[in-house]
Amino acid sequence: MANSQMKSRKQLKGRFCMGTVVIVDDHPLIRIAVRILLEKKGHTVLAEAGNGVDAIQLIRTHEPQVLVLDLDIPKLDGLSVMSHLKSSRFAGKILILTASASADFARRCLKAGAAGFMSKDGELDEIANAVQALLSGLSYFPGDTMALSREGGDSRTHSASSPLTNREITILRLLIKGKKNRDIATTLFISHKTVSTYKSRLLRKFNATSLLELVEIVRRGNSI
C-alpha cells in the first residue's frame, strides 16, 4: 500500500467519521458495490448518477460531504465535472475512483481539486478508508503522486509537445481503449467531426503519424 494511504489509516485509527456521499459511475455494478461498502460503515449514500450532467444536478440538490467520481462517464467527463464544481465552489471532498492507475493522472486530479484517488484495479474495500480519510481532513493519494507534486512534476509526464486539456485527455483515454470516433461522439455528446478534430490535435501534440503510433507513445510513457 502507498505510504500516504498507510499514514492516513494510522492517523484515522480509533476515530471513524460518518458522512453523506454521492456516487457517480456509469457502471451500475460498481455503484452498487461502493454503496454497500460505504453503508456497511455507516455512511449515507444520498444519490447515484451514471453521467456527468446528472451528477452536477444531484450534487446541487444534495450537497454531499463526499463525491465518489469516475472519470470516464458519459455526457460530461469526470475532469469536466470537477472543473464545474470548482467554479461553483463545491464545499465537499472529491474522491476519484477510476480504471486508470497512472501516477501522472492522479497528480492531474490532485491539481484539479480532488482530495483522493483510487484505482479500480486495487482493492475496492479500501473505499471506506479513503472516504474516512477525506472526512477527517486528510488526502488519499498514491505516495508517488504526492512526491511528484512536491517536486513540481516530472519532465517525463507525457510525450506531448504542449499540455493536454481535460477534454483531450478524456478523448485520448477513450481512443486508447479502442473506442471508435462515433462511440466517443455518442459518449461525450459531441459531433463525429469534433472527435476527428481532437484526434488530429492529439496526433500533432504527440508528433504521431497514426492512431497506432499515438497509442504506443502514450503506453510507453505510461501517462494515461
N, C-alpha and C positions, 0 to 999 in steps of 0.2 A: 504493500500500500504506500502511496506517496507520502512524503514527510509532512506536508501541510495537512493532509487528511488525518494522519496519526495524531498530530498536535491538536487538531480540533476535537478528536474523540477524547483525549486526555483532559482537555480543558472542560469538556461537557460532562464528564463523569460525575454522577451524583445530582445533576440538575437537568430536568427534562422540560422543555418549553413546548407547550401545545399551541398550535396556531391554525389559521384558516388558509386554505390552498385552492388555487385554480389550476387544473391540469390541461395542457394544450399539446395534443399529439394526434396525427392523422391515423394512427393505428389503434382501433378500439381495444385490442387485447393489451396493449401497453398501458392505455389509460386505466383499464380495469385492474391490472397488476399493481400499478402505482397507487391507485385508490385504496386497494386492500391493504397494502403495506403501510400506508400512512394512517389509515383509520385504525389499524391494529395498535398503533402507537398513540392514539387519542387525538390525532389531528382531524379537523373538519374540512372535508372536500366540498367546497361551495358549488362548483360547477366544472364542466369539462367542455372542451371545444376541439374540433378536428381541423380548423383552419385559422389563419391569422386574423381575418376580418371579424369572425365571431369572437375570437379571443379578446380583441380590443373592446368590443361591446360588453362582454362578460366581466372584464376587469373594471370597466367604468361602473357597472352595476353593483358588483360585489366587493370591490376594493379589498382583495385578499392580502394577507401578510406575505405570502409566498406564491410566486408563479413558477410552476414547473413547465418549461417551454422546450419543445422540439424545434429544430432549425429548418428541417425540410418539410414544411407544411404548405398546403395549397393556399391560393388567393393572395396571401401576404406572408412572406417567409419570416422565420424567426428573428433574423437580424433587423428586418424592417419593423417588426413588432417592437423590438427593443428600442429602436430609434424613435418610434412614435411615443412609446411610454416615457422615454427620457424627456422628450419635448413637452409632454403633458405633466411632467413631474410626478410620476407614479411613486408612491411612498413605500411600496412593498419591495421585497427582495426577489431577484430572478435567479432561478436555478436552471441551467441549460442541461437537458438530457438528450443526447444525440448519438447517432451511429458513428460519428467521427471521433477518433481518438487522437487527432493531431494536436500536439502541444501548441503549435502556432495558431491553430484555430481557437483553442482555449484562450490563448492570450488576446486574440481579437475580440472574443466575447467579453473578457475582463475589461478591455478598453471601452467596449460598447455599453458597459453598465451592469453586466451580470455579476452576481455575488458568488456564484458557484458553477461548476462544470462537471458533468458526469458523462461517461461513455456508456452506451447501451451494451457494449461488448464486455463490460465489467459486471460485478455483482450488483444486481438491481436491488438487493436487500439493503445496500448502502444508502438508498434514497432517504430513509428515515434519519440516518446520521447526518446526511447533507442538509436536510430541511431543519433539523435541530440546530446545526451549526449556524445557519443563516438567521434563525430566530433569536439566537443568542448573540448576534452581532459579529459573528466570525465569517470568514470566507471558506470556500470549499473548492479548491482547485488542485490539480496535479502539481507536485512540487516543482517540476521543471518549468511550469507556467510562471510561477511566482519568481523563479530565478531569472528567467528571460526578461520579465517585466522590470526587475530591479537593475538588470544590466543594460536596460534600454533597448532590448531587442537583439536579434541575431541577423547578421547580413545574409545568412543562408535561409531566411524565412521562406522565400519563394523565388522563382527564377523570372518573375515578371519584370519588365523594364520600368514599370511605374506601379504604384499601389493600386490594388483592386478595390472596386466599390463593393458594397454589400450585395447588390444585385448581381454583379459579375461573379462573385464568389458563389452565390446560390446557383446560378446557371452553370458554372463550372463544375460544381459538385454533382449536379444532375447529369451533365454530359459524361462525367467520369463513371457514373452508374450505368451508362449505356442508354440513357433516355434519348428518344428522337426529338427533333425540333417541335413537332406537333404535340407530343406528350408534354414537353416543357411549357409550351404555349398554353395548353389546357390547364396545367397545374398552377401556373402563375397568373392566369387570366390576362395574358398579353398576346399580341399577334404573332403569327409564324414569322413574319418579316422582322419583327423586333428581336426575336430569338436569333435569327440569322445575323442581325447587326451585332448583337452581343458576342456571338461566336466569332465573327470576323475580328472584333476588337480584342478578344482574348488571344486569338492566333497572333495578332500583331504584338501584343504585350509580352507574350512568351517567345516571340520570334520563331513560331512554329509554322510549318507549311501545310499541315493536315491535322485533323482531329486526333488521329492515332499518335502523331508526334507530340501533340499538346498533352494528351493523357500520360504518355511516357515521361515527359518532362516533369509534370506535377507529381506523379507517383514516385519518381526518382528523388525528388526533393522532399517527399512526404509532408507536403504543406497544406493539404486539404483533408 
